[in-house]
Amino acid sequence: MRYTLEQARILAGLTQLEMAKKMKMSEKTYIQYEKYRRIFRMDQAYDFVKHVNVPFDSIIFFAGQVQKFCSFNELSCSV
């Protein structure tokens, strides 16, 4: 299973504001990452994984991967 940033956050039971605080950024900035308008640096990606407790390789970090693997009506994405 592959998960978008939003799906991984929801699975962790966190709101966008809670995740933004954990990632030490504004909610507006976090939302830009979640909508794939920005891309996490590696250290940010590992920090995100730590907070959502989902394996690194199960999270879709790039917009192109979202279109390839996901149906936005589903909670998870298939490979």
Secondary structure, 3 states (H helix, E strand, C coil): CEECHHHHHHHCCCCHHHHHHHCCCCHHHHHHHHCCCCCCCHHHHHHHHHHHCCCHHHECCCHHHHHHHCCCCCCCECC
